[in-house]
Amino acid sequence: QKFEQALEIFEQAERVCHPDPESPVLPDSVAFRAIYFQAFVYASDLNQAQKALEVLFRLDRQCPGQVDYDLACLLSRVGQTQFAINYL
């Protein structure tokens, strides 16, 4: 229920654990989890679904296959069911 505060905490964790945004993120790293949870914070508000998708697509580019299910769920929530099926 504290959307902005949660988002700020996860963004700060990402900056601390992943200071170079150009370097890869490993799926078992704290940075990956911080970015992943940012997506969930955004996804908690359907008005922020596009930002959640951007974050998940970013993770998918860096760690293919790690967020497929979450992408599929969010895509189906925003009505892109055919695209969602590709991630399942």
Secondary structure, DSSP 8 states (H G I E B T S, - for coil): --HHHHHHHHHHHHHHH---TTS---TTSHHHHHHHHHHHHHHTSGGGHHHHHHHHHHHHHHSTTSSHHHHHHHHHHTT-HHHHHHH-
